[in-house]
C-alpha cells in the first residue's frame, strides 16, 4: 500500500482487451522499461475490454497529473487492457507493475491478469492480485512473471474479482529483469566485502540499501543472520560455495533508513506484506529453548499454514545444545524475543537488576544469531511495576488471552479458549500467552493453526501484529493487545 505516486517495475497481471487496442511498443534491453504507461499524453494503447468506459482523467493520479479511469462497468472482468505485441516473447520472464485506486467506501479485490490463446482456447491467468482499500493508491506487481510458452494474442488487463466499482489505473510498467548472482547484495555485479558490509549494516538496523533477491542467500524470503553466515562462507571459501543466478528488476531494493521516532518508541521493522488485511492474533511462547521435540512440532504447525509467532527465550537456558532452535526460529520468520536471563520476578527490582536481566539475555541472543539488535521482552510471572516501566529498555508484550497452560490446562481447554475468543469477536489483535514447554500446548497449536486459517486469521508475531494495525509500542510499556 502506498500513498504517493511511484513507478515500480515488478511482476503484474496480464489479460485481454478488444482487438481495436493499439499495441504497446517496447525495446528488448535488460533492466529497461518495456511498457511505461503514465497516461500523461493519452491512453498509451489501453482500451476497454467490453462496453465499459476507459478515459484519461486528471481527477486522480499516482504519478504526474493523469491516470486512466474505468467506469460504467457491467461485469467484474470489465477493465482496461493493452495488447502485448510480438516484442514480448512467450516463455520469457518479465516484471509487471501497476497502481490502482478505487473510492467505493470498502475494500475491493483487484487483479492484474493475462488473456491469451493457447492455440485451441482462450486462457485467463492472474499475474498479481491484492486487496485495494478505498481512497488509497495500491501497487499490484510481480517481478518475475513468465508468459506461458506458446501463448499468442496476449492482452494485459486490470479487473476486479466481484465489485463493479469505478477505478483508476496508473504507472503501468513492464521491464525485462536483470540477472544478478546470489550474494551480490548491492547489485554491482561483484560479490565482495562491500556486500558483506551492506548486509551487516542492514541487520544492525543501520542505514543500508540491500536487494532482497540477492541478499536472501537461502531463499526463505527474509534477510537474517543465516544469510550473513552463508555470504561470509562464500567470501572466505569461494571455491567451496557457488551461488545461483537470480532474476530481479531495477526497483527491488529494500531500504532500512531509520525513521524519526518519539522518545522511547520501538523501531518496528516487521515485514507485514504477507498478511494482506486478515484478522491477526499473536501466539507467543515462553520458557524456551527446550531440549525436546516441542519446538519442532510448534514450528512445523505454524509453518504449514504460513504463520509466524513470537518465542521468548530464557538467557541462562541457552547453550550449545539448543542454540539451533533459536536459529531455526529466526530462519523460519518467527520473532526471537527476550524472557530475561534468570527468569526472576522483576517487580520491586532495582534499575541495575532490571537492565542486567534484559541485557544479559539480549547479548546471548545476539551472539547466537550473529546480529546486534534489541528484542521485545516478556516479563517473568508478568511482574510489572513503575521501576520496570521506567528502566526496561524494550516494550513488554503481556497477556491479552491466557491459555492457562502454565496451570496444566488440557489440550482441549486451550483450543476452546482460543476458539471461544474468536467466536466471541475478541481474538483479533490479542497477545496470547503460551509456553513451548507444555505438551498440551504443542497439540493445541497443531489443532488451532488450520482452524484459525480456515476462519480468516493470520497467526503473526507481536511486532507484525502491531505493524500491520499501525500501532506503536514504547519501551517499558506492557501490551495485552495492539488496540
SVG drawing of the C-alpha trace seen along z (x, -y; Angstrom):
<svg xmlns="http://www.w3.org/2000/svg" viewBox="-24 -17 63 51">
<polyline fill="none" stroke="black" stroke-width="0.4" points="0.0,0.0 1.4,-3.4 0.2,-7.0 2.3,-8.7 2.9,-8.1 6.0,-6.0 6.9,-4.0 7.6,-0.4 8.8,2.2 7.6,5.5 5.6,8.5 2.0,7.9 -1.1,9.3 -1.9,9.6 -5.1,10.3 -7.3,9.4 -8.7,6.4 -10.6,5.6 -8.7,6.0 -9.2,2.3 -6.4,1.6 -3.1,0.2 -0.1,2.4 2.3,1.1 5.9,0.8 9.0,1.9 12.7,2.3 14.3,5.6 17.1,4.3 17.5,5.9 16.7,3.6 14.8,1.1 11.1,0.4 9.3,2.2 6.0,0.6 5.7,-2.6 2.1,-3.9 1.6,-7.0 -1.3,-8.4 0.2,-11.9 -0.5,-12.5 -3.1,-9.8 -4.3,-6.3 -0.9,-4.7 -2.5,-1.9 -5.1,-0.9 -8.8,-0.4 -12.0,1.1 -12.4,4.9 -16.2,4.6 -18.7,1.7 -17.2,0.0 -15.8,-3.5 -12.0,-3.9 -10.8,-7.5 -7.9,-9.7 -8.6,-11.6 -7.0,-14.3 -9.2,-13.6 -6.7,-11.2 -3.0,-10.4 -0.4,-8.1 2.3,-9.8 2.2,-13.0 -1.1,-14.6 -3.2,-12.0 -4.4,-8.4 -6.8,-6.0 -10.4,-5.9 -12.5,-2.8 -16.3,-3.4 -19.7,-2.2 -18.8,1.4 -21.4,4.2 -19.1,7.1 -16.1,7.6 -13.9,8.6 -14.6,5.2 -11.4,3.2 -8.6,1.5 -6.4,3.7 -3.5,3.4 -2.2,5.7 1.2,7.2 2.7,7.3 5.3,9.6 8.1,7.8 7.0,9.7 8.2,13.3 6.1,16.2 8.1,18.4 10.2,15.4 10.1,13.8 9.0,10.1 8.4,7.8 4.9,6.2 3.5,3.5 0.7,1.0 -1.0,-1.3 -4.8,-1.1 -7.3,-3.3 -10.9,-3.0 -13.3,-5.0 -16.2,-2.7 -16.0,-3.1 -15.0,0.6 -12.0,2.8 -12.0,4.3 -10.1,7.3 -8.4,6.4 -6.2,8.3 -3.6,7.8 -4.3,10.5 -3.3,12.0 -5.6,13.2 -4.0,15.3 -4.7,18.1 -3.1,21.5 -3.9,22.4 -7.2,24.0 -8.9,22.0 -8.7,18.5 -7.0,18.7 -7.1,16.3 -4.3,16.2 -3.6,14.0 -0.2,12.2 -0.8,10.3 -3.8,9.7 -4.4,7.8 -6.9,6.0 -7.2,2.4 -8.6,0.2 -10.9,-2.6 -9.3,-6.0 -5.7,-4.6 -3.4,-4.0 -2.2,-0.4 0.5,1.2 -0.1,4.7 3.1,6.3 5.0,9.4 8.8,9.1 9.2,12.5 6.1,13.5 6.7,15.9 4.4,15.6 3.2,19.1 5.1,20.8 3.2,20.8 0.8,18.1 -0.5,15.8 -3.0,12.9 -1.8,11.7 -3.5,8.9 -2.6,7.3 -5.6,6.0 -6.8,4.8 -10.0,6.1 -11.9,6.7 -12.9,10.0 -16.5,9.1 -17.1,5.3 -18.5,3.2 -17.0,0.0 -15.2,-2.6 -11.5,-2.5 -8.3,-4.3 -5.1,-2.8 -1.7,-4.5 2.0,-3.8 1.6,-0.5 5.1,0.8 6.8,3.9 10.5,4.5 12.9,7.2 14.5,8.4 18.3,8.1 20.1,11.2 22.4,11.0 24.1,13.7 23.1,14.5 25.5,12.6 25.7,9.6 23.8,7.6 24.4,4.2 23.9,5.2 27.3,4.1 27.9,7.4 30.5,8.5 30.4,10.4 32.9,8.8 33.4,7.1 31.1,4.3 28.2,6.7 29.1,8.1 29.3,4.6 25.9,3.7 24.2,6.8 25.7,6.4 24.6,2.8 21.1,3.8 20.9,6.5 22.1,4.0 19.3,1.6 21.7,-1.0 21.0,-2.9 21.6,-0.5 20.3,0.4 20.3,4.1 18.4,6.2 16.2,9.0 16.6,11.2 20.4,11.5 20.8,10.9 18.4,13.7 21.0,16.4 18.9,19.3 15.7,18.2 13.4,18.2 12.0,14.7 13.9,13.0 17.3,11.3 18.7,12.6 21.8,13.9 21.7,17.2 22.2,15.2 25.1,13.3 26.8,16.6 26.3,18.1 27.8,14.9 30.7,14.9 31.5,18.5 31.3,17.7 33.8,14.9 36.2,17.0 35.9,20.2 34.7,19.2 36.0,22.4 33.6,24.4 30.5,22.3 28.8,21.5 25.9,19.1 22.9,19.2 21.7,16.6 18.6,14.7 16.3,12.5 15.5,9.1 14.4,5.6 15.9,2.2 13.5,1.5 13.7,4.4 15.9,2.6 15.0,2.7 16.0,-0.4 16.3,-0.5 16.7,-4.2 15.6,-4.6 12.5,-6.9 12.4,-9.7 10.9,-8.2 9.3,-9.7 11.2,-9.2 11.1,-5.6 9.3,-4.5 10.1,-1.0 11.7,-0.7 9.4,1.8 11.0,3.4 8.5,6.2 7.5,7.2 3.7,7.4 3.3,7.7 2.2,11.3 -0.7,10.6 -2.9,8.9 -5.7,7.5 -6.6,10.7 -7.6,10.7 -4.5,11.2 -3.6,12.9 -0.1,13.2 0.6,16.6 3.6,16.2 5.6,18.9 7.6,18.5 10.4,20.5 12.4,21.8 14.7,23.0 13.8,26.6 15.8,29.8 12.9,31.8 10.7,32.0 8.1,29.5 9.6,26.6 10.0,28.5 6.3,29.5 5.2,25.9 7.4,24.6 6.1,27.2 2.4,26.5 2.9,22.7 5.0,23.1 2.5,25.4 -0.1,22.6 2.4,19.9 2.1,18.4 4.6,16.7 4.8,16.5 7.0,14.9 9.3,17.0 10.5,15.6 13.8,17.3 15.4,17.5 19.1,16.5 20.6,18.9 19.0,21.8 20.6,21.1 23.6,23.4 25.3,25.2 22.8,28.0 19.7,25.8 21.1,22.8 19.9,24.3 16.3,24.0 16.7,20.2 18.5,20.0 15.8,22.1 13.0,19.9 14.8,16.9 15.2,18.6 11.5,19.5 10.5,15.9 9.5,16.2 10.2,13.4 13.0,14.2 12.4,12.3 13.8,11.9 12.5,13.6 15.3,12.2 18.4,14.0 17.4,15.7 13.6,15.7 13.2,13.8 10.2,11.7 11.3,8.1 8.5,6.5 10.3,4.4 13.7,4.9 16.3,2.2 17.3,0.4 20.5,2.4 18.7,5.8 16.1,4.9 18.6,3.8 21.1,6.5 18.4,9.2 17.4,7.8 20.9,7.1 22.5,10.4 19.7,12.2 19.9,9.8 23.7,10.3 23.3,14.0 20.6,13.9 22.8,11.6 25.7,14.0 23.6,17.0 22.2,15.1 25.3,13.1 23.4,9.8 23.4,6.6 19.8,5.6 17.3,5.2 14.4,7.6 10.8,7.4 10.7,8.7 8.1,10.9 8.3,10.2 8.6,13.5 5.4,14.0 4.2,10.9 5.9,8.9 5.4,5.2 5.7,2.0 6.8,-1.6 10.5,-0.6 10.0,1.8 8.1,-0.9 10.9,-3.4 14.0,-1.3 13.1,1.6 14.7,0.7 12.1,2.5 8.3,2.9 6.7,5.7 4.1,7.8 1.9,9.1 -1.2,11.4 -4.4,10.5 -5.6,14.1 -4.2,16.6 -4.0,20.2 -3.6,21.4 -1.1,24.0 1.1,23.0 -1.7,24.2 -1.8,27.6 -4.8,26.7 -5.6,29.6 -5.2,29.5 -9.0,29.3 -9.2,26.5 -6.5,24.5 -8.2,25.0 -11.6,24.0 -10.1,20.8 -8.8,19.6 -11.9,20.7 -14.3,19.1 -12.4,15.8 -12.6,16.0 -16.3,16.8 -16.9,14.0 -15.2,11.5 -12.4,10.5 -9.4,12.6 -8.3,10.2 -5.3,8.1 -4.7,10.1 -1.4,11.3 -1.9,15.0 0.3,16.3 1.6,19.9 4.6,22.0 6.6,24.2 7.5,26.4 3.9,27.9 3.0,30.9 -0.7,29.9 0.2,26.6 2.0,28.3 -1.0,30.5 -3.3,27.4 -1.2,25.4 -1.4,28.3 -5.2,28.2 -5.5,24.4 -3.4,23.4 -5.5,24.9 -8.7,23.9 -7.6,20.2 -6.5,20.2 -10.0,21.6 -11.6,18.8 -9.8,15.9 -7.0,15.4 -3.3,14.9 -1.1,16.0 1.6,13.4 4.4,12.2 3.8,9.4 5.7,6.9 3.9,7.9 0.5,7.5 1.4,4.0 2.9,3.0 0.0,4.2 -2.5,2.5 -0.5,-0.8 0.1,-0.7 3.3,-1.8 5.0,-0.3 7.1,-2.1 9.9,-0.9 8.7,0.1 5.0,0.3 3.0,3.5 0.6,4.6 -2.2,7.1 -3.2,6.3 -2.5,3.9 -5.7,1.9"/>
</svg>
